[in-house]
Amino acid sequence: MQTDKILTRDFVLHFISYFLMATAFYFLLPTLPVYAVDVLGANKNQVGYIIGVYALSALIIRPFCGYALDAYGRRSVYLWALAIFTVLFALYHFSSTFFILLILRVFHGFTWGTITTSGSTIAADLIPESKRGEGIGYFGLAMTFSIAFAPYAGDQIMGQGNFTNLFNIAFAVCFASLVLALIIKVPNIKTGETKLSLKKMFDGRVNRIAAVMFMGAFPYAAIISFIRIYSDELGLKQGALFFIFMAIGVAASRLLVGKIMDRKGPTGIVVMGLVVTIIGLIWLKYTDSFWPFMMCGVLVGMGNGLIMPTVQTMALNIVPIERRGAANATFFSAVDLGIGAGSIALGYVAEYYGIDTMFFICGLILLLPLAFYFLFVRNHYYRQLELLKKEEHNG
């Protein structure tokens, strides 16, 4: 029987395992673009494909993952994906051409999409319903801390081109994540309806909410693809520290956002998150020194920390428990599509107009989800909440 306690043994173990998995992955965040440029001779628009292909492959797999999670249960899907994900880190040693690197990114994207969808669904299953917003906010800190620690740590491990150590350490950290995942007790929630259909892959109730994340993911694609290269262009040392300052902003906002969401609703949080992110991105265009650069990271992080858990909680709040897999698949598919399309499209903007102009354009792009939220999402969300309550009452 589920209690009102969030920080149970299994939740904490899942948090640590998820953190280690994400840490291994984000070791490669600032370093693979450097590897592609310095070792494989890639140019800026090709760098965008390193992020784009993994995001798009994650997008392809998520609908099938959502179906499998709801039909067959969470644990086996999660463990198989995590095991393959771990092995792939060892295979980066063989990425001697840009084409091979892209192939590895595709397969890493498949497993990343499965792990993040199933991992988030497991977390939601472990959280009491009355504290879902707060619990998801806490669980999101696993990704936040990995983004804070891993890119800078990966940059330091890489040093002056020591990619062998980088890939070995990433493999070891991910293996530790797998060991922990094996001892977590996961609720056995499944429908048993195994016939595949489009309806079971996605949940249409979440589409409008997911559209906000699709548009909101474009700037995130720009950050993860180009911030390290941009800091080098500006002549800023230790540019990878941007991710630590970004994570400080995320952590500061996530500690409060869940409780506010549970008590007051999402609208004020979404607006504040988008506005703060717009300011941070536009400021990046005019930044040329260390501390303003890092303050942009704090603002972008705060925006992300406000928007991401709030919009995900909205998606989970309007579906029944046995449809959480499909809801998460719909939500994260939108994120992947935004990151994938954004990375590739913005790579060309950076190549021809400069990275500074690209960040300015990203800030303007975020005006679109802000308008979309008020026009199509806010009222839809509250209507779906009422419909779900009626269904649960009648059922």
LOLUMTI-697581 format. One line per 5 residues: number of its first residue (from 1); their letters; for each residue x, y, z of C-alpha. Coordinates in steps of 0.2 Angstrom, whole numbers, plus 5000, padded with zeros to 4 digits. Example, Ala and Ser with C-alpha at 12.3 -4.5 7.8 and 13.67 -1.06 7.14 Angstrom:
LOLUMTI-697581
1> as> 5062,4978,5039 | 5068,4995,5036
end
This chain:
LOLUMTI-697581
1> mqtdk> 5000,5000,5000 | 5007,5017,4995 | 5010,5030,5008 | 5012,5049,5008 | 5031,5047,5010
6> iltrd> 5041,5052,4994 | 5058,5047,4999 | 5056,5028,5001 | 5070,5016,4999 | 5066,5012,4981
11> fvlhf> 5063,5030,4976 | 5081,5034,4983 | 5089,5019,4975 | 5080,5024,4958 | 5086,5042,4960
16> isyfl> 5104,5037,4962 | 5104,5024,4948 | 5096,5036,4936 | 5109,5050,4941 | 5123,5038,4937
21> mataf> 5116,5033,4921 | 5113,5051,4916 | 5131,5056,4922 | 5138,5043,4911 | 5128,5050,4896
26> yfllp> 5132,5068,4900 | 5151,5065,4901 | 5150,5065,4882 | 5139,5081,4881 | 5153,5093,4879
31> tlpvy> 5166,5081,4873 | 5159,5072,4858 | 5158,5088,4848 | 5177,5091,4852 | 5180,5073,4847
36> avdvl> 5171,5075,4831 | 5180,5092,4827 | 5197,5088,4833 | 5199,5070,4829 | 5186,5066,4815
41> gankn> 5187,5083,4806 | 5169,5088,4807 | 5162,5105,4805 | 5149,5115,4814 | 5134,5109,4805
46> qvgyi> 5140,5091,4807 | 5141,5094,4826 | 5123,5097,4826 | 5120,5079,4819 | 5129,5072,4834
51> igvya> 5115,5078,4846 | 5101,5077,4832 | 5103,5059,4827 | 5102,5053,4845 | 5087,5064,4849
56> lsali> 5078,5058,4833 | 5081,5040,4837 | 5075,5042,4854 | 5059,5050,4847 | 5057,5034,4836
61> irpfc> 5058,5022,4850 | 5048,5031,4863 | 5030,5027,4856 | 5035,5008,4856 | 5042,5010,4874
66> gyald> 5026,5018,4880 | 5016,5004,4873 | 5028,4991,4881 | 5028,4999,4898 | 5009,4999,4899
71> aygrr> 5007,4982,4892 | 5021,4972,4899 | 5026,4982,4915 | 5041,4994,4918 | 5055,4983,4926
76> svylw> 5060,4972,4911 | 5059,4986,4898 | 5070,4997,4909 | 5083,4984,4914 | 5086,4978,4896
81> alaif> 5088,4995,4889 | 5100,5000,4903 | 5110,4985,4900 | 5112,4988,4881 | 5115,5007,4885
86> tvlfa> 5129,5002,4896 | 5138,4991,4883 | 5137,5005,4870 | 5149,5016,4880 | 5163,5003,4877
91> lyhfs> 5159,5003,4858 | 5164,5022,4857 | 5182,5016,4857 | 5179,5010,4839 | 5171,5026,4832
96> stffi> 5186,5030,4820 | 5175,5039,4807 | 5161,5052,4809 | 5149,5039,4801 | 5153,5026,4814
101> llilr> 5150,5039,4828 | 5133,5044,4821 | 5128,5025,4820 | 5133,5023,4839 | 5123,5039,4843
106> vfhgf> 5108,5032,4834 | 5108,5016,4845 | 5112,5026,4861 | 5097,5037,4856 | 5086,5021,4855
111> twgti> 5091,5016,4873 | 5091,5033,4880 | 5073,5036,4874 | 5068,5019,4882 | 5077,5022,4898
116> ttsgs> 5071,5040,4901 | 5053,5035,4897 | 5053,5020,4908 | 5063,5028,4922 | 5052,5043,4923
121> tiaad> 5037,5031,4923 | 5044,5021,4937 | 5047,5036,4947 | 5029,5042,4945 | 5023,5025,4951
126> lipes> 5034,5027,4966 | 5027,5044,4971 | 5011,5047,4980 | 4997,5054,4970 | 4994,5069,4981
131> krgeg> 5013,5074,4980 | 5016,5070,4961 | 5022,5087,4957 | 5034,5088,4972 | 5040,5070,4969
136> igyfg> 5043,5073,4950 | 5052,5089,4954 | 5063,5080,4966 | 5067,5065,4954 | 5071,5078,4941
141> lamtf> 5086,5083,4952 | 5094,5067,4947 | 5096,5073,4929 | 5100,5091,4935 | 5114,5085,4946
146> siafa> 5121,5074,4932 | 5120,5089,4920 | 5129,5100,4934 | 5143,5087,4937 | 5145,5077,4921
151> pyagd> 5149,5089,4907 | 5162,5098,4917 | 5169,5081,4924 | 5169,5074,4906 | 5178,5089,4900
156> qimgq> 5192,5087,4913 | 5193,5068,4910 | 5195,5072,4892 | 5209,5085,4895 | 5220,5087,4880
161> gnftn> 5212,5073,4870 | 5211,5057,4882 | 5196,5050,4875 | 5201,5032,4880 | 5199,5037,4898
166> lfnia> 5183,5046,4895 | 5174,5031,4887 | 5181,5019,4900 | 5175,5029,4915 | 5158,5032,4906
171> favcf> 5156,5013,4905 | 5161,5010,4923 | 5148,5023,4930 | 5134,5016,4919 | 5138,4999,4925
176> aslvl> 5136,5004,4943 | 5119,5012,4938 | 5114,4995,4931 | 5119,4985,4947 | 5108,4997,4957
181> aliik> 5093,4996,4946 | 5093,4977,4948 | 5089,4978,4967 | 5075,4991,4965 | 5057,4985,4968
186> vpnik> 5046,4992,4955 | 5027,4992,4956 | 5019,4979,4944 | 5008,4990,4934 | 5002,4983,4917
191> tgetk> 4987,4982,4907 | 4991,4965,4899 | 4984,4971,4883 | 4998,4967,4871 | 4990,4970,4854
196> lslkk> 5000,4985,4846 | 4991,5000,4841 | 4994,5019,4838 | 4982,5023,4852 | 4993,5013,4865
201> mfdgr> 5009,5021,4859 | 5003,5039,4862 | 4990,5048,4872 | 4980,5061,4863 | 4976,5070,4879
206> vnria> 4994,5075,4881 | 4997,5082,4863 | 4994,5100,4867 | 5005,5099,4882 | 5018,5090,4873
211> avmfm> 5018,5104,4859 | 5024,5116,4872 | 5039,5105,4876 | 5043,5103,4857 | 5045,5122,4855
216> gafpy> 5054,5124,4871 | 5067,5111,4867 | 5074,5121,4853 | 5085,5132,4864 | 5090,5117,4874
221> aaiis> 5097,5109,4858 | 5107,5125,4855 | 5114,5124,4873 | 5120,5106,4873 | 5127,5107,4855
226> firiy> 5136,5123,4855 | 5139,5131,4872 | 5156,5123,4874 | 5162,5129,4856 | 5154,5146,4859
231> sdelg> 5164,5148,4875 | 5180,5144,4865 | 5176,5157,4852 | 5174,5170,4866 | 5191,5165,4873
236> lkqga> 5183,5160,4890 | 5193,5147,4900 | 5183,5133,4908 | 5168,5136,4897 | 5161,5119,4903
241> lffif> 5157,5127,4920 | 5142,5134,4911 | 5133,5118,4914 | 5137,5119,4933 | 5129,5136,4934
246> maigv> 5115,5130,4923 | 5112,5116,4935 | 5112,5128,4950 | 5098,5137,4942 | 5088,5121,4939
251> aasrl> 5091,5115,4956 | 5086,5131,4964 | 5069,5131,4955 | 5065,5113,4956 | 5066,5113,4975
256> lvgki> 5051,5124,4975 | 5042,5121,4959 | 5033,5105,4963 | 5025,5111,4979 | 5019,5127,4970
261> mdrkg> 5012,5116,4956 | 5003,5105,4968 | 4995,5119,4977 | 4993,5133,4964 | 4993,5125,4947
266> ptgiv> 5004,5127,4932 | 5001,5143,4923 | 5012,5156,4933 | 5026,5143,4933 | 5026,5140,4914
271> vmglv> 5025,5159,4911 | 5040,5163,4923 | 5050,5149,4916 | 5048,5154,4898 | 5052,5172,4901
276> vtiig> 5067,5169,4912 | 5074,5157,4898 | 5071,5170,4885 | 5081,5183,4895 | 5095,5171,4897
281> liwlk> 5096,5166,4879 | 5096,5184,4872 | 5109,5190,4885 | 5120,5176,4878 | 5122,5185,4862
286> ytdsf> 5129,5201,4871 | 5140,5192,4883 | 5159,5192,4881 | 5166,5189,4899 | 5166,5175,4911
291> wpfmm> 5153,5179,4925 | 5139,5186,4913 | 5141,5170,4903 | 5139,5160,4919 | 5124,5170,4924
296> cgvlv> 5116,5166,4908 | 5118,5148,4912 | 5109,5151,4929 | 5094,5160,4920 | 5093,5146,4907
301> gmgng> 5094,5133,4921 | 5080,5141,4931 | 5069,5142,4916 | 5072,5124,4912 | 5069,5119,4931
306> limpt> 5052,5128,4931 | 5046,5122,4914 | 5051,5104,4913 | 5044,5096,4929 | 5028,5107,4928
311> vqtma> 5023,5102,4910 | 5027,5084,4913 | 5016,5084,4929 | 5002,5092,4918 | 5004,5077,4906
316> lnivp> 5003,5064,4920 | 4989,5072,4929 | 4977,5070,4915 | 4979,5052,4912 | 4974,5036,4922
321> ierrg> 4988,5026,4930 | 4989,5013,4917 | 4992,5026,4903 | 5007,5034,4911 | 5019,5025,4900
326> aanat> 5010,5032,4884 | 5009,5049,4892 | 5027,5050,4896 | 5031,5043,4878 | 5021,5057,4871
331> ffsav> 5029,5070,4882 | 5047,5065,4879 | 5044,5062,4860 | 5040,5080,4859 | 5056,5084,4868
336> dlgig> 5066,5073,4857 | 5059,5080,4841 | 5062,5098,4847 | 5080,5094,4852 | 5083,5084,4836
341> agsia> 5076,5096,4824 | 5083,5111,4834 | 5101,5103,4834 | 5101,5101,4815 | 5092,5117,4810
346> lgyva> 5102,5128,4822 | 5118,5120,4817 | 5116,5128,4800 | 5111,5145,4808 | 5127,5144,4818
351> eyygi> 5137,5140,4803 | 5131,5154,4792 | 5126,5167,4805 | 5136,5164,4820 | 5133,5156,4837
356> dtmff> 5128,5172,4845 | 5114,5176,4833 | 5108,5158,4834 | 5106,5160,4853 | 5096,5177,4850
361> icgli> 5085,5168,4838 | 5082,5154,4851 | 5076,5167,4863 | 5063,5174,4850 | 5057,5156,4847
366> lllpl> 5052,5154,4865 | 5038,5167,4862 | 5029,5154,4852 | 5026,5141,4866 | 5021,5156,4878
371> afyfl> 5007,5161,4866 | 5002,5143,4862 | 5000,5139,4881 | 4987,5153,4883 | 4978,5149,4867
376> fvrnh> 4977,5130,4867 | 4984,5122,4883 | 4978,5131,4899 | 4959,5128,4897 | 4962,5111,4889
381> yyrql> 4972,5105,4904 | 4958,5109,4917 | 4945,5102,4906 | 4954,5085,4905 | 4957,5085,4924
386> ellkk> 4938,5086,4927 | 4935,5073,4914 | 4947,5061,4922 | 4939,5064,4939 | 4922,5060,4932
391> eehng> 4929,5044,4924 | 4938,5038,4941 | 4922,5042,4950 | 4911,5033,4938 | 4923,5018,4936
end
